[in-house]
Amino acid sequence: MKIYPENLASRLEDLFRHEAPVAVNELEALVRETVELVEVNMQRVDTEEARRRLGWRQQPWKLRESDR
């Protein structure tokens, strides 16, 4: 890749050294930086959907009492 977030390889490797909540936030930062780079360097690419989903978290499923 010619254009990528600063220290991408080491930051990706570091994700496996962090606890899950920290790793999720770090990964989201990398995605955010990547989206920004796409917006600057590939202006014809629509990043609206990716940007809209940044910060979104899947909520854990909850079992109903009747399902237990």
Buried (B, 14 or more C-beta within 10 A) or exposed (E): EEEEBEEEEEBEEEBEEEEEEEBEEBBBEBBBBBBEBBBEEEEEEEBEEBBEEEEEEEEEEEEEEEEE
